[in-house]
């Protein structure tokens, strides 16, 4: 018996096939067989004509190779299939059931010597989340025998899940015009004829199409078609119902009703976004409802905002009692496993038959430890564990540079940068980009993913104009034919930068640390150090220069040399990387061939985790710490586990993420007198999300303090006066407030505008005993439909260096608006002022800072656990203004962090609504 057990483990293939017809509205005939099979050309595993899903493990030596990929050194398993319907089939190893980098090919007629019908290496994601599984969509002929080979790339081997979907059978409709009895059958999937799910659940593939007849309470599903399922569980408890994973191609909304299909939803019975679908985005749905044995539930798979497509619905019933028996010698394991597909009325859309070949710079290594096989059965069955088992472990591929480019243009409003090689699912895309000559920020998007994420630490050119920023897109969607990246700005400008594409990077929370720096007239580029990072991370460094130095030589970080990746012909744009860092703070360094102004970044990204992360726990304590008419601030308690960040949802849709150490979020996209429902979940580097928090409902007030516009400046040479323009209309009753200074002249600073005249002076300080810095405000402003000009100067009329920041607020008290004001001075990388005397909740808090140097960038702080929003700053961050539109009750404090050490002067003021 022991020898027989060893032989079965060596064969290593388990096929799970469900026999019996699945008829619309009919009961499921269950006869399931689990068999250990062979899988060589001379003894292939036979797949029934109706296809199915087959699990197996490749091991041993290679005897076959496909025309794509690099499969000559990997073991393979062979299947034989004779379809009974002609048309386009789908054959794939996609999804979490496949653990290694597969190559899939199919031959017709003979197994070993016939020509291929098709071959594919990478088309979809496997259990690692990377684009390392395969898919074929060949045209097949009824009665023709085909040999399907599951192989590996570059020696890779492991467990897989092979799904074979035959062509859809033709459907004939007969209409009797007169004189006969006509029977009309409603296709399965509607409320009056739902698809029946057996009590033990299963996985169901389907496609939504047509028009909408149902809508859930969450998401926006009223315009999307849906499919309805009916389920009566045999066990009470918590079930799991989800559309997560690569089998779902669109943005789903999932809801459950009981006892009728058109009745009320069950408690917590609707979800929009909870997990990733085939795009890698959190656009699939998951519910974990409490169900009662014998009660009928109607499960509806719907779409968001008109979305429709293919889906994989998985229904897992509550766990029944399980008995585990362990024996030391011979053991017999019997399991009943059901793999179910939707009835034949489902429409399946497949892509045209193509062959994709992808070459990667590195090979995947698969390590197999001898002797462990685990068989798990579910539900209400007996699990038997044998004395010896086999475990297969696949390491994720290392970080690899795929492609990159550098560019520099004349004056244009947009430039398209083309990546000509395929971009794989899960890749990281990153740019360091600038615009000069336009007032707005530079924007980055692509034709596959849409808008990219802008990182912190943006710069301006040395004259405090333009914009220089790092943008990135983690967990990219696949672009087999390459990708077009668009860099744009609101008006004509000079655009330059670099772009890079990497594989093997964490798909979520990938950006670990970033540091930026600008420097006039230099040759040696050094960004300074990031915060300390772990060994093995990706370090991306880039530099933009003006004018171009001619050429750039790569540098090093912590003794590891950078590899140059792309450089513009003049050296005006350059990028380099270290694919596996040493532990510690990283520097972006390089040497320019001639002296010029430079602007550099060093960004560090997490690699894909080498060991499975500890699943994050669900965040708790979600609450609103500030609610204004145009801004809602949320806070929650931190999760445990391997937290890479938090995702925030409004009305079921994701609206943003935070870093792992940030447990607050400001939603600036709300409107007055509106009700919103928020939730938050935690995610790890592998993009596994926790369950969402308990939802929080917030209603914004009809009116509360509102930021309208602002401006800031720091003059160079001494002036008699300085003027800032507020270009948007100023309404009657608005509050105008600013922090103004003069240095180099005698007397106080004085402030006025061209509509209201002189402003009111409040608290003040000096530049170390010289000049004057003061808070000025004008409550109950007169209307200025075309905007207004704010001017300040020294009372002595002398020449002086001028600095200031001003803002316009609405819905503030028109008389006696100023409540508290406190000034502070200091030196360092952070500034603070206060605390004030206690104030009532709901007041407007304004904090502003002026510095003697150029901090380059500034990060807003918080007061009473409510984050500030940095609404106004000049290019060098030497004049900054932040605010809280609706404070928590108590003493208030202004706080802000700089990019460099500087001497600062800060004010915090509170105004009554």
C-alpha positions in Angstrom: 0.0 0.0 0.0 2.9 2.4 0.7 4.3 1.8 -2.8 0.9 2.5 -4.3 0.6 5.7 -2.4 4.1 6.8 -3.6 3.1 6.1 -7.2 0.0 8.1 -6.9 1.9 11.1 -5.5 4.4 10.9 -8.3 1.7 11.0 -10.9 0.6 14.1 -9.2 -2.6 15.0 -11.1 -6.1 15.3 -9.7 -9.0 15.9 -12.0 -12.3 17.3 -10.6 -15.2 16.9 -13.0 -18.9 17.1 -12.3 -21.0 14.7 -14.3 -24.6 15.4 -15.0 -26.7 18.0 -16.7 -27.2 21.5 -15.4 -30.6 22.6 -16.7 -32.2 26.0 -16.1 -34.4 25.8 -13.1 -33.8 22.1 -12.6 -32.1 20.2 -9.8 -28.4 19.4 -10.2 -27.5 15.7 -10.7 -24.4 15.2 -8.6 -21.9 12.5 -9.4 -18.4 13.6 -8.7 -15.2 11.5 -9.1 -11.7 12.3 -7.8 -9.1 10.3 -9.7 -5.3 10.3 -9.8 -4.3 10.2 -13.4 -1.4 10.0 -15.8 -0.5 12.9 -18.1 2.1 11.9 -20.8 1.6 11.9 -24.6 1.2 8.1 -24.5 -1.3 8.2 -21.7 -3.0 11.6 -21.7 -5.8 12.6 -19.3 -9.1 12.6 -21.1 -11.3 15.7 -20.8 -15.0 15.2 -21.5 -16.5 17.0 -24.4 -18.3 19.4 -22.1 -14.9 20.5 -20.7 -14.5 21.4 -17.0 -11.9 22.5 -14.5 -8.9 20.2 -13.8 -6.3 20.5 -11.0 -2.9 19.0 -11.2 0.8 19.3 -10.4 3.7 19.2 -12.9 7.0 17.5 -11.7 9.8 15.4 -13.0 11.6 16.0 -16.3 10.6 17.6 -19.6 9.6 15.7 -22.7 7.7 18.3 -24.7 8.2 22.0 -25.6 5.9 24.6 -27.1 6.7 27.2 -29.8 6.3 30.1 -27.4 7.9 30.9 -24.0 10.9 28.8 -22.9 9.4 25.5 -21.9 12.1 23.0 -22.9 13.4 22.5 -19.4 10.0 22.3 -17.5 7.9 19.1 -16.9 4.5 19.0 -18.4 1.1 17.3 -18.3 -0.9 16.3 -21.4 -4.7 16.3 -21.8 -6.8 14.9 -24.7 -10.1 16.6 -25.6 -12.6 15.9 -28.4 -15.3 18.6 -28.5 -18.8 18.0 -29.8 -19.4 21.6 -30.9 -17.4 23.6 -33.4 -16.5 27.2 -32.7 -14.1 29.2 -30.4 -13.1 27.5 -27.2 -11.3 29.0 -24.2 -8.5 27.0 -22.5 -6.7 28.7 -19.6 -4.6 28.3 -16.4 -5.7 31.7 -15.0 -6.4 32.3 -11.4 -5.4 31.4 -7.9 -5.4 27.7 -8.6 -2.1 28.0 -10.6 1.0 28.6 -8.6 3.8 28.8 -11.2 4.7 30.4 -14.5 2.8 28.3 -17.1 3.2 27.8 -20.9 0.0 26.4 -22.6 -0.1 24.9 -26.1 -2.4 22.7 -28.1 -1.8 20.2 -30.9 -4.3 18.5 -33.2 -4.3 14.9 -34.4 -1.1 13.6 -32.8 0.3 14.6 -29.4 4.1 14.6 -30.0 4.6 15.4 -33.6 1.6 17.3 -34.9 1.7 21.1 -35.5 0.4 23.5 -32.9 -3.1 25.0 -33.0 -2.0 27.6 -30.5 0.6 28.6 -27.9 0.6 31.2 -25.1 3.0 32.1 -22.3 1.6 35.0 -20.3 -2.0 36.2 -20.7 -3.5 36.5 -17.2 -2.5 36.4 -13.5 -1.9 33.3 -11.4 -1.8 33.0 -7.6 1.1 35.5 -7.3 -1.0 38.2 -8.9 1.5 38.6 -11.7 0.8 38.0 -15.4 2.3 34.5 -15.3 -0.7 32.2 -16.3 -1.8 31.3 -19.9 -4.9 31.4 -22.1 -5.8 30.1 -25.5 -8.9 30.9 -27.5 -8.6 28.5 -30.5 -11.1 27.6 -33.2 -12.0 23.9 -32.7 -13.9 21.4 -34.9 -16.5 19.0 -33.5 -15.2 15.4 -33.5 -11.5 16.5 -33.9 -9.1 15.3 -31.2 -6.8 17.9 -29.6 -3.9 17.5 -27.1 -3.6 20.3 -24.5 -0.2 20.6 -22.8 0.3 22.5 -19.5 4.0 23.3 -19.4 6.3 25.8 -17.5 8.6 28.7 -18.3 12.3 28.2 -17.8 12.1 25.2 -15.6 9.0 26.3 -13.6 6.7 23.7 -12.2 4.0 23.4 -9.6 0.2 23.2 -9.1 -2.2 24.4 -11.7 -5.9 24.7 -12.5 -6.8 24.1 -16.1 -10.2 25.2 -17.3 -11.6 24.1 -20.7 -14.7 25.9 -22.0 -16.1 24.5 -25.2 -17.8 26.6 -27.8 -21.4 27.6 -27.0 -24.0 25.4 -28.7 -26.3 27.1 -31.2 -29.7 28.2 -30.0 -32.8 27.9 -32.2 -35.9 30.0 -31.7 -39.2 28.9 -33.3 -42.2 31.2 -33.6 -45.7 30.0 -34.5 -47.7 32.7 -36.2 -51.2 31.2 -36.1 -53.2 28.2 -35.2 -50.9 26.4 -32.8 -50.0 26.3 -29.1 -46.7 28.2 -28.4 -44.5 27.7 -25.3 -42.2 30.5 -24.2 -39.2 29.7 -22.0 -37.5 32.4 -20.0 -33.7 31.9 -19.9 -32.1 31.3 -16.5 -30.7 34.3 -14.7 -33.7 36.5 -14.2 -35.8 36.9 -11.1 -38.6 34.7 -12.5 -36.2 31.9 -13.5 -33.0 32.2 -11.4 -30.1 29.8 -11.8 -30.2 27.3 -8.9 -27.1 26.9 -6.7 -26.9 23.6 -4.8 -26.8 23.8 -1.0 -23.0 23.1 -0.9 -22.3 26.1 -3.1 -19.6 26.2 -5.8 -18.1 28.4 -8.4 -20.3 29.7 -11.3 -19.1 31.4 -14.5 -21.4 33.7 -16.4 -21.8 36.8 -18.5 -24.1 39.8 -17.9 -25.6 41.4 -21.0 -28.8 43.2 -22.1 -30.8 45.6 -20.0 -31.2 46.2 -16.3 -34.2 45.0 -14.3 -32.8 45.1 -10.7 -30.7 47.5 -8.6 -28.9 47.1 -5.3 -28.8 49.6 -2.4 -25.1 50.2 -2.8 -23.0 51.2 -5.8 -24.8 52.5 -8.9 -26.3 49.4 -10.5 -29.5 50.7 -12.0 -28.2 50.8 -15.6 -26.3 47.5 -15.6 -27.7 44.1 -16.6 -27.6 41.4 -13.9 -27.8 37.6 -13.4 -29.9 36.1 -10.5 -29.1 33.0 -8.6 -31.2 31.1 -6.0 -29.6 29.4 -3.1 -31.0 27.5 -0.1 -28.2 26.6 2.3 -28.3 23.4 4.5 -26.2 24.9 7.3 -26.7 28.1 9.3 -23.8 30.5 10.0 -21.6 33.0 8.1 -21.4 32.3 4.3 -19.0 33.9 1.8 -20.4 35.1 -1.5 -17.9 36.8 -3.9 -16.9 37.7 -7.5 -13.2 38.2 -6.6 -10.4 37.1 -8.8 -9.3 36.8 -12.5 -12.6 35.2 -13.5 -14.4 38.6 -13.2 -13.7 41.1 -16.0 -15.9 44.1 -15.0 -16.9 46.3 -12.0 -19.4 44.2 -10.1 -22.1 45.1 -7.6 -23.3 42.1 -5.5 -26.5 41.9 -3.4 -28.6 39.3 -1.7 -32.4 39.4 -1.1 -34.7 37.1 0.9 -37.3 35.6 1.0 -38.3 36.9 -2.5 -36.1 38.0 -5.5 -37.7 41.5 -5.7 -38.0 42.0 -1.9 -35.7 43.5 0.7 -32.0 43.0 0.9 -30.8 41.0 3.9 -28.6 42.7 6.6 -25.3 43.9 5.2 -26.5 42.4 1.9 -24.9 44.7 -0.7 -21.3 45.3 -1.7 -19.7 47.2 -4.5 -15.9 47.1 -4.2 -14.1 44.7 -1.8 -11.5 42.8 -3.8 -9.7 42.8 -7.1 -11.0 41.5 -10.4 -9.0 40.6 -13.6 -7.9 44.2 -14.0 -6.0 44.1 -10.6 -8.2 47.0 -9.3 -10.5 46.7 -6.3 -13.6 46.4 -8.5 -15.0 43.0 -7.5 -17.5 42.3 -4.7 -17.7 40.2 -1.6 -20.4 39.6 1.0 -20.2 37.6 4.3 -23.8 37.4 5.4 -25.3 35.3 8.2 -27.6 32.7 6.6 -30.2 30.3 8.0 -30.5 26.7 6.9 -33.6 26.1 4.8 -34.1 29.8 3.9 -34.0 30.7 0.2 -31.8 33.6 -0.8 -31.6 35.3 -4.2 -28.0 36.4 -5.1 -27.8 39.1 -7.8 -24.5 39.8 -9.8 -24.9 43.3 -11.1 -22.6 46.0 -12.5 -21.6 49.6 -11.5 -22.7 52.4 -13.8 -23.6 50.3 -16.8 -20.7 47.9 -16.5 -21.2 44.4 -17.8 -19.1 41.3 -18.7 -17.9 37.9 -17.6 -17.8 36.9 -13.9 -17.0 34.0 -11.6 -19.4 33.8 -8.6 -18.2 31.8 -5.7 -20.6 30.7 -3.0 -19.1 29.1 0.2 -21.7 27.9 2.7 -21.1 28.1 6.5 -18.6 25.4 7.7 -20.2 22.3 9.1 -18.6 20.2 11.8 -15.4 18.6 10.6 -13.8 15.3 11.8 -10.0 14.8 11.2 -8.5 11.3 11.3 -4.8 10.8 11.1 -3.3 7.3 10.5 0.3 6.3 10.3 0.1 3.7 7.6 -2.2 3.2 4.6 -4.9 5.8 4.3 -7.9 6.2 1.9 -9.1 9.7 1.2 -12.5 10.2 -0.3 -13.7 13.7 -1.2 -16.8 15.1 -2.8 -15.9 18.2 -4.8 -18.3 20.1 -7.1 -17.2 22.4 -9.9 -20.3 24.0 -11.4 -20.7 26.2 -14.5 -23.8 28.2 -15.3 -26.5 26.7 -17.6 -26.1 26.8 -21.4 -28.1 30.0 -21.7 -25.1 32.0 -20.5 -23.4 34.1 -23.2 -19.6 33.8 -23.2 -17.4 36.3 -25.0 -13.8 35.3 -25.8 -11.0 37.2 -27.5 -9.8 36.2 -31.0 -7.3 33.4 -31.3 -3.9 34.8 -30.9 -0.4 33.6 -29.9 1.5 35.8 -27.5 5.1 35.3 -26.8 6.8 37.2 -24.0 10.5 37.2 -23.2 11.6 38.1 -19.7 15.1 39.0 -18.7 15.2 36.5 -15.8 14.0 32.9 -15.1 11.6 31.9 -12.4 13.0 29.4 -9.9 10.6 26.8 -8.5 11.6 24.9 -5.3 9.8 21.7 -4.4 10.2 20.1 -1.0 9.8 16.3 -1.1 7.0 14.3 0.4 3.8 16.3 1.4 0.3 16.2 -0.2 -2.7 17.8 1.5 -6.2 16.9 0.6 -9.0 19.1 2.0 -12.7 18.5 1.5 -15.6 20.7 2.0 -18.3 20.9 3.4 -19.6 18.3 5.9 -17.1 15.7 4.9 -14.3 13.8 6.7 -10.8 15.0 6.1 -8.0 12.4 6.2 -4.4 13.5 6.5 -1.7 11.0 5.5 1.6 10.5 7.3 3.6 11.9 4.4 2.9 14.9 2.3 4.3 17.2 -0.5 4.5 21.0 -0.5 5.3 23.1 -3.5 6.6 26.6 -2.9 7.1 29.2 -5.7 9.1 32.3 -5.1 7.9 35.4 -6.8 10.2 36.7 -9.6 12.7 39.3 -8.6 12.3 43.0 -9.5 13.2 43.5 -13.2 13.6 46.5 -15.4 11.4 46.1 -18.5 11.7 49.3 -20.5 12.2 53.0 -20.3 12.5 56.3 -22.1 13.6 59.9 -21.7 12.1 62.9 -23.5 12.4 66.6 -23.8 10.1 68.9 -25.9 9.6 72.4 -27.1 6.5 74.4 -26.1 3.5 72.0 -26.4 0.4 71.3 -24.3 0.9 67.5 -24.4 3.4 64.8 -25.4 2.8 61.0 -26.0 5.5 58.7 -24.8 5.2 55.2 -26.2 6.4 52.0 -24.5 6.7 49.6 -27.4 7.2 46.4 -25.5 4.4 44.6 -23.7 3.4 45.9 -20.3 2.4 43.0 -18.0 -0.4 42.8 -15.5 1.0 44.0 -12.2 3.9 46.1 -13.5 5.0 49.3 -11.9 5.1 52.4 -14.1 7.0 55.5 -12.8 7.9 58.9 -14.3 9.9 62.0 -13.1 8.4 64.7 -15.2 8.3 68.5 -15.4 6.5 71.4 -17.1 7.9 75.0 -17.4 5.9 78.0 -18.5 2.4 77.0 -17.3 0.6 77.9 -14.0 -0.9 74.5 -13.4 0.4 71.1 -12.4 1.7 68.6 -15.0 -0.6 65.6 -15.4 0.2 62.0 -16.4 -2.1 59.3 -17.7 -2.0 56.3 -20.1 -4.4 54.7 -22.6 -4.8 51.5 -20.5 -4.9 52.5 -16.8 -6.1 56.2 -17.0 -4.8 58.8 -14.5 -1.6 58.1 -12.5 -0.9 58.8 -8.8 1.1 61.9 -7.9 3.6 61.4 -5.1 4.5 63.9 -2.4 7.7 66.0 -2.6 7.0 67.9 -5.9 9.3 70.8 -6.8 9.3 73.9 -8.9 12.1 75.4 -11.0 14.4 77.8 -9.2 12.4 80.8 -10.2 9.4 79.3 -8.3 7.4 78.6 -11.5 6.5 75.4 -13.4 6.0 72.0 -11.8 8.3 68.9 -11.3 6.7 65.7 -9.8 7.0 62.0 -9.5 3.9 60.1 -10.8 3.5 56.3 -10.7 1.0 53.6 -11.5 1.3 50.4 -9.5 -0.4 47.1 -10.4 -0.8 48.2 -14.1 -3.3 46.5 -16.3 -1.8 44.4 -19.1 -0.9 46.0 -22.4 0.3 43.3 -24.7 0.9 45.7 -27.6 2.6 48.3 -25.5 1.3 51.5 -24.0 1.0 55.2 -24.7 1.7 57.5 -21.8 0.4 61.1 -22.1 2.1 64.0 -20.2 0.0 67.2 -20.4 -0.6 70.6 -19.0 -3.4 73.1 -19.2 -1.5 75.5 -21.5 1.6 75.4 -23.7 4.8 74.6 -21.8 8.2 72.9 -22.1 7.8 69.2 -21.1 10.6 66.9 -20.2 11.2 63.7 -18.1 11.7 60.0 -18.0 9.5 56.9 -17.7 10.3 53.4 -16.6 8.5 50.0 -16.4 9.3 47.4 -13.8 8.0 43.9 -13.0 8.2 42.1 -9.6 7.1 45.1 -7.6 4.4 45.0 -4.9 1.0 45.6 -6.5 -0.3 47.7 -3.6 1.3 50.2 -1.2 4.5 49.9 -3.3 5.9 53.4 -2.7 8.0 53.1 0.5 10.1 56.4 0.7 10.8 59.4 -1.5 13.1 62.4 -1.3 13.5 65.3 -3.8 16.0 68.1 -4.1 16.8 71.1 -6.4 20.2 72.8 -6.7 21.6 75.7 -8.7 24.7 75.5 -10.8 26.1 72.1 -9.8 27.6 69.0 -11.3 27.3 66.5 -8.4 23.7 65.3 -8.0 22.7 64.1 -4.5 19.1 64.1 -3.3 20.1 63.4 0.3 18.9 60.3 2.1 15.5 58.8 2.3 14.3 57.4 5.5 15.8 53.9 6.1 14.4 51.0 4.0 14.9 47.3 4.0 17.4 45.4 1.9 16.1 44.2 -1.5 13.9 47.1 -2.5 13.8 48.9 -5.9 15.5 52.3 -5.9 14.5 54.6 -8.7 16.5 57.8 -9.2 16.1 60.5 -11.9 17.3 64.0 -12.7 15.9 66.8 -14.8 18.4 69.6 -15.7 18.0 73.1 -17.2 19.9 73.6 -19.5 21.1 70.1 -20.4 24.6 69.3 -19.3 25.5 67.2 -22.3 25.6 63.8 -20.5 25.0 62.2 -17.1 27.1 59.5 -15.4 25.2 57.2 -12.9 26.1 57.2 -9.2 25.6 54.8 -6.4 23.8 54.4 -3.1 25.2 52.7 0.0 28.0 51.2 -2.1 25.7 49.7 -4.8 26.1 51.3 -8.2 23.1 52.5 -10.2 22.3 51.1 -13.6 21.6 53.8 -16.2 18.3 53.2 -18.0 17.4 56.2 -20.2 18.9 59.6 -21.1 17.8 62.4 -23.4 20.4 63.4 -26.0 21.3 66.6 -24.2 21.3 64.9 -20.7 18.3 67.1 -19.8 16.4 64.0 -18.6 18.1 60.9 -17.0 17.0 57.9 -15.0 18.8 55.0 -13.2 17.9 52.3 -10.7 19.1 49.7 -8.2 16.9 46.7 -8.4 17.9 45.3 -4.9 19.0 47.9 -2.4 21.2 47.6 0.7 19.4 48.3 4.0 19.4 52.0 5.0 18.6 55.4 3.7 19.0 55.7 -0.1 20.6 58.6 -2.1 19.9 59.5 -5.7 23.3 60.4 -7.0 24.8 61.1 -10.4 27.5 63.3 -12.0 26.8 65.9 -14.8 29.3 66.6 -17.5 28.9 70.3 -17.0 27.5 72.8 -14.4 23.8 73.4 -14.6 20.6 73.7 -12.4 19.3 70.2 -11.5 16.1 68.7 -10.0 16.4 65.2 -8.7 14.3 62.4 -7.0 15.1 59.2 -5.2 12.0 56.9 -4.7 12.1 53.5 -3.1 9.5 50.8 -3.9 8.7 47.5 -2.1 9.2 44.3 -4.1 6.5 41.7 -4.4 6.5 39.9 -0.9 8.6 36.7 -0.9 6.5 35.2 1.8 2.7 35.5 2.2 1.9 38.6 4.3 0.0 38.3 7.6 -3.6 39.2 6.6 -4.5 42.7 7.9 -7.3 42.9 10.5 -10.4 44.9 9.8 -10.0 48.6 10.9 -12.2 49.6 13.8 -13.4 52.9 15.3 -14.2 54.7 12.0 -15.5 58.2 12.9 -15.7 61.7 11.4 -13.4 64.1 13.2 -14.5 67.1 11.1 -17.5 67.6 8.9 -17.8 70.8 6.7 -20.0 71.5 3.8 -17.1 70.8 1.3 -14.8 68.6 3.3 -15.1 65.5 5.5 -12.3 64.2 7.7 -12.2 60.6 8.8 -10.2 58.7 11.4 -9.9 55.1 12.5 -7.9 52.8 14.8 -5.0 51.0 13.1 -5.2 47.4 11.9 -2.8 44.6 12.9 -1.0 42.3 10.5 1.0 43.1 7.4 -0.5 46.5 6.7 0.7 48.3 3.6 -2.0 50.9 3.6 -5.7 51.6 3.9 -8.3 52.1 1.2 -11.2 54.5 1.8 -14.6 54.0 0.2 -17.5 56.4 -0.2 -20.9 55.0 -1.1 -19.2 51.7 -2.0 -16.6 53.2 -4.4 -12.9 53.6 -3.6 -11.9 57.2 -3.3 -8.3 57.0 -2.0 -5.6 55.3 0.0 -3.4 56.2 2.8 0.1 55.0 3.9 0.3 52.3 6.6 1.1 54.8 9.3 -1.7 57.2 8.4 -5.1 56.5 10.0 -7.0 59.6 8.8 -8.3 60.8 5.4 -9.6 64.0 4.1 -12.4 63.8 1.5 -12.4 67.1 -0.4 -15.0 66.0 -3.0 -18.2 66.5 -1.1 -21.1 68.9 -1.5 -23.3 70.8 1.0 -26.4 69.1 2.5 -25.5 65.6 1.2 -25.4 62.2 2.9 -22.5 59.8 2.4 -21.6 56.4 3.7 -17.9 55.7 4.3 -15.9 52.5 5.1 -12.3 51.7 5.2 -10.2 48.5 4.8 -6.6 47.5 5.3 -4.5 45.9 2.5 -1.1 44.3 2.3 1.7 44.4 -0.3 0.1 41.5 -2.2 -3.1 43.6 -2.5 -5.1 41.3 -0.1 -7.7 43.4 1.6 -9.3 43.0 5.0 -13.0 43.0 5.4 -14.4 46.5 5.4 -15.0 48.4 8.6 -18.4 49.1 10.0 -19.9 51.7 7.7 -20.2 55.3 8.8 -23.0 57.7 7.5 -22.2 61.4 7.4 -24.4 64.3 6.4 -22.6 67.6 5.4 -24.1 70.9 6.6 -25.9 73.3 4.3 -23.2 75.9 4.9 -19.9 76.1 6.9 -16.6 77.8 6.3 -15.3 77.1 2.8 -11.9 77.7 1.1 -12.4 79.6 -2.1 -8.9 80.6 -3.4 -5.5 81.8 -2.3 -2.1 83.0 -3.5 1.5 83.3 -2.1 4.7 85.0 -3.1 8.2 85.7 -2.0 9.9 88.6 -3.8 13.5 88.5 -4.8 15.1 92.0 -4.9 13.7 94.7 -2.6 10.4 96.3 -3.7 8.3 99.2 -2.6 5.3 96.9 -2.5 4.1 93.4 -3.5 0.7 92.4 -5.0 -1.2 89.1 -5.1 -4.1 88.5 -7.4 -7.3 86.7 -6.3 -8.6 85.9 -9.8 -11.9 84.1 -8.8 -15.0 86.2 -7.8 -15.1 87.4 -4.2 -18.7 87.4 -2.8 -20.2 89.8 -0.4 -19.4 88.7 3.2 -16.3 86.7 2.4 -13.4 86.6 4.8 -9.9 87.6 3.4 -7.0 86.7 5.6 -3.2 86.6 5.2 0.3 86.4 6.8 2.4 89.3 5.4 6.0 90.5 6.0 8.5 93.1 4.9 12.3 92.9 5.6 14.8 95.8 5.0 12.6 98.8 5.8 11.5 100.6 8.9 8.0 100.6 10.2 5.2 98.1 10.0 3.8 96.2 7.1 0.5 97.5 5.8 -2.1 95.7 3.7 -5.1 96.8 1.5 -7.0 95.7 -1.6 -8.5 97.6 -4.5 -12.2 96.9 -3.4 -12.3 97.1 0.4 -9.3 99.4 1.2 -7.2 98.8 4.3 -7.3 95.5 6.3 -7.4 94.9 10.0 -4.0 94.1 11.8 -3.8 91.4 14.4 -0.9 89.6 16.0 2.7 90.1 14.7 6.4 89.2 15.1 9.7 90.2 13.4 12.6 88.8 11.4 14.8 88.4 14.5 14.2 92.0 15.5 14.1 93.5 12.0 11.3 94.2 9.6 7.7 93.2 10.4 5.4 90.1 10.1 1.7 90.4 10.8 -1.7 88.7 10.5 -4.1 90.9 8.5 -7.7 90.1 7.7 -10.8 91.7 6.1 -14.1 90.4 7.3 -17.4 91.0 5.5 -15.7 91.8 2.2 -17.5 93.8 -0.5 -18.3 91.8 -3.7 -15.6 91.7 -6.3 -17.1 89.7 -9.3 -13.8 90.0 -11.3 -11.5 89.2 -8.3 -9.3 91.6 -6.5 -5.7 92.7 -5.9 -4.1 92.4 -2.4 -1.2 94.8 -1.9 1.3 95.2 1.0 4.2 97.5 1.7 6.2 99.1 4.5 4.6 102.1 6.3 7.9 104.0 5.8 7.6 103.7 2.1 11.1 102.2 1.8 12.4 99.3 -0.3 12.0 95.8 1.3 11.9 92.1 0.7 8.2 91.1 0.6 6.7 87.7 1.5 3.1 86.7 2.1 0.3 84.2 1.7 -3.4 85.1 1.5 -6.7 83.2 1.3 -10.4 83.8 0.6 -13.0 82.0 2.8 -16.8 81.9 2.6 -19.5 81.4 5.2 -17.5 83.0 8.1 -19.0 85.4 10.6 -19.3 88.9 9.0 -18.8 90.7 12.4 -16.4 89.7 15.2 -15.0 86.8 13.1 -11.5 86.5 14.7 -11.7 84.4 17.9 -8.0 83.5 18.8 -4.6 84.1 17.3 -1.1 83.0 18.4 2.4 83.6 16.9 5.5 81.5 17.2 9.1 81.6 15.8 11.7 78.9 15.5 14.4 77.0 13.5 14.2 73.4 12.3 12.5 71.0 9.9 9.1 71.5 11.5 7.1 74.6 12.6 4.4 74.9 15.2 2.3 77.7 16.8 -0.1 77.6 19.7 -1.9 76.2 21.5 -4.7 78.9 21.4 -7.3 79.2 24.2 -10.0 76.6 23.8 -12.5 77.2 21.0 -15.9 75.7 20.1 -16.2 73.0 17.5 -16.9 74.0 13.9 -14.6 77.1 13.8 -12.3 77.8 10.8 -8.6 77.3 11.7 -6.0 79.1 9.5 -2.2 78.5 10.0 0.5 80.2 7.9 4.3 80.2 7.9 7.0 82.3 6.3 10.6 81.1 6.2 13.9 82.9 5.7 15.2 80.2 3.2 13.7 77.9 0.7 12.4 74.6 2.3 11.5 73.3 -1.2 8.3 71.6 -0.1 6.1 71.5 3.0 3.7 68.9 4.5 0.6 70.0 6.4 0.2 69.0 10.1 -2.9 68.6 12.3 -4.8 70.0 15.2 -6.9 68.1 17.7 -6.4 65.0 15.5 -7.9 66.8 12.5 -5.4 67.1 9.5 -4.8 70.5 7.9 -5.1 70.9 4.2 -2.2 72.9 2.6 -4.2 75.2 0.3 -1.6 77.9 -0.5 2.1 77.8 -1.1 4.7 79.5 -3.3 7.1 77.5 -5.4 9.9 77.2 -2.8 7.5 76.6 0.1 8.8 79.7 1.9 5.2 81.1 2.1 2.6 78.6 3.1 -1.0 78.6 4.4 -3.1 75.6 5.6 -6.5 75.3 7.1 -9.1 73.2 8.9 -12.7 74.2 7.8 -14.5 72.8 10.8 -12.4 72.1 13.9 -12.8 69.8 16.9 -13.5 71.6 20.1 -10.5 72.6 22.3 -7.2 74.5 22.0 -5.8 74.7 18.4 -2.3 74.4 17.2 -0.7 75.1 13.8 1.9 72.5 12.6 3.8 71.9 9.4 6.9 70.0 8.3 9.6 71.3 5.8 11.8 69.6 3.2 14.9 71.2 4.8 16.0 72.9 8.0 15.0 76.6 8.0 14.2 79.6 10.2 10.4 80.0 10.4 7.7 82.4 11.7 4.2 80.9 12.2 0.7 82.1 13.1 -2.4 80.1 14.0 -5.8 81.9 14.0 -9.4 80.7 14.6 -12.5 82.4 13.1 -16.1 82.0 14.0 -18.5 80.6 11.4 
